[in-house]
Amino acid sequence: MPRTRESEALALGHAADAAHSRPGSSSAMHARAVLRLLFGPGDERTFATRLWDGTMERPFAHPDFTLELRNAEGLRRALLPPSELALAQAFIRGDIAVRGDLEAAVGLVDLFADRVYAGASFLRLLPHLLALPRRASRRSEPMRSANGVRAVGRPHEEARDEAAIRFHYDVGNDFYGLWLDRRMVYSCAYFPTGTETLDDAQEAKLDLVCRKLKLRGGERLLDIGCGWGALVRHAAGQYGAQVTGITLSEGQAALARSAIAEDGLGDRARVTLCDYRRLVESHGFDRIASVGMVEHVGRARLGEYFRKAFDLLRPGGLFLNHSIVALDDARPRSVRDRIMDRLWRRSEFIYQHVFPDGEILPLADTVRAAEGAGFETRHAESLREHYTLTLRHWLRRLDAARPEAVALVGETMHRVWRLYLAASARAFDTGRLGVVQVLFARPDFDGPPAFRGQLRR
């Protein structure tokens, strides 16, 4: 059979692949040079490496993890052009794998960023990166991204917020059920001693919210962004409150309603599909809780969010806002730092693959917007260390349920969530992110607030 140009090109491609895959190949040597320039000699690192040709480099001490580079072209795509997103997508595609402590491995991203912005260091890396092959690696599962969400409308318009919420939460109740606690609480747990099980720590968090709100039987509680209804059920069942929960996720609402019926709480608890902006019950609630929802609101809508909560709450009522806060962004940062963040595409992995349109703001912005709406700040508590523990519990549980998770969502999505949980745990552990519960009150100038003096008990 005569050889066509296409078959000749294919044969040349196979020959190049074979050359790049042989032990001691030029690609492997360039890859080892890249690792040496980034992280130092192999025996001085805290981790081991394995290349696609079987080459291993091990440290003197026991390694925290093994970094596996599965193909040469994947390494090039991960590092050129350099960005946090490119590194994350290399992991998601399977070009890079980690055996062992994934949270520790995430720390390599910061080390690489430091080398990139050191100028001369990256210039030494560049020839080795350019020497790696450019051909696309073998076909893999497509990566789910938020492009469809962005096509819906402008950020934080109602239709787009609904699409963003569903992108994240409608991955499936069965998937979340693999690694959340038995109540399906998807927010920071509370570990009074640090030794609690995840189930006990999430129950302690639900109780902490109700106690801070001074919740009593018969009082009306609104849970904005109620998730799968854990706080709704706890407040109704343990405190006798009349509770309304709202969510934009049909999957969450369906599970929450089923659990409410199973608990026999239908006369005191309900969950409805509703945007908080659509609620019309002025002064209709004694207490409001918002746990892990304000991150979806956005800076531009923050004032509107707190004004709506203020209108929904009766005078003298309490509002507990539980939110992730950006500790890094609250600190002084130079113009260069901000430019580098943009070039590095910091947080783009989260925006594209996990939380479309999510915005994590400094605590000062949240308090300023709440007080601007008329609230009085009464109490604040950081739970940062508690969220580190929570995320580590979630990651361990997801890893333990790997076969079930992959069967439900596929390899690629499973990697997205492993990376998201591990990176988040590191961000909280290193103080880049925090989580704070702030108790606000709507002043009642006709008489003392219902809670006056009780915060000292």
Stockholm file with secondary structure:
# STOCKHOLM 1.0

chainA/1-457         MPRTRESEALALGHAADAAHSRPGSSSAMHARAVLRLLFGPGDERTFATRLWDGTMERPFAHPDFTLELRNAEGLRRALLPPSELALAQAFIRGDIAVRGDLEAAVGLVDLFADRVYAGASFLRLLPHLLALPRRASRRSEPMRSANGVRAVGRPHEEARDEAAIRFHYDVGNDFYGLWLDRRMVYSCAYFPTGTETLDDAQEAKLDLVCRKLKLRGGERLLDIGCGWGALVRHAAGQYGAQVTGITLSEGQAALARSAIAEDGLGDRARVTLCDYRRLVESHGFDRIASVGMVEHVGRARLGEYFRKAFDLLRPGGLFLNHSIVALDDARPRSVRDRIMDRLWRRSEFIYQHVFPDGEILPLADTVRAAEGAGFETRHAESLREHYTLTLRHWLRRLDAARPEAVALVGETMHRVWRLYLAASARAFDTGRLGVVQVLFARPDFDGPPAFRGQLRR
#=GR chainA/1-457 SS CCCCHHHHHHHHHHHHHHHHHSTTCHHHHHHHHHHHHHHCCGGGSSSEEECTTSCEECCSSCCSEEEEECCHHHHHHHHSSCCHHHHHHHHHHTSEEEEECHHHHHHHHHHHHHHHTTSHHHHHHHHHHHTSCCSCCSCCCCCCCTHHHHTTSSTTCHHHHHHHHHHHHTTCHHHHHHHSCTTCCCSCCCCSSSCCCHHHHHHHHHHHHHHHTTCCTTCEEEEETCTTSHHHHHHHHHHCCEEEEEESCHHHHHHHHHHHHHTTCTTTEEEEECCGGGCCCTTCEEEEEEESCGGGTCGGGHHHHHHHHHHHEEEEEEEEEEEEEEHHHHSCCCHHHHHHHHHHTTTHHHHHHTCTTCCCCCHHHHHHHHHHTTCEEEEEEECHHHHHHHHHHHHHHHHHTHHHHHHHHHHHHHHHHHHHHHHHHHHHHTTSEEEEEEEEECCCTTSCCTTTTGGGC
#=GC SS_cons         CCCCHHHHHHHHHHHHHHHHHSTTCHHHHHHHHHHHHHHCCGGGSSSEEECTTSCEECCSSCCSEEEEECCHHHHHHHHSSCCHHHHHHHHHHTSEEEEECHHHHHHHHHHHHHHHTTSHHHHHHHHHHHTSCCSCCSCCCCCCCTHHHHTTSSTTCHHHHHHHHHHHHTTCHHHHHHHSCTTCCCSCCCCSSSCCCHHHHHHHHHHHHHHHTTCCTTCEEEEETCTTSHHHHHHHHHHCCEEEEEESCHHHHHHHHHHHHHTTCTTTEEEEECCGGGCCCTTCEEEEEEESCGGGTCGGGHHHHHHHHHHHEEEEEEEEEEEEEEHHHHSCCCHHHHHHHHHHTTTHHHHHHTCTTCCCCCHHHHHHHHHHTTCEEEEEEECHHHHHHHHHHHHHHHHHTHHHHHHHHHHHHHHHHHHHHHHHHHHHHTTSEEEEEEEEECCCTTSCCTTTTGGGC
//
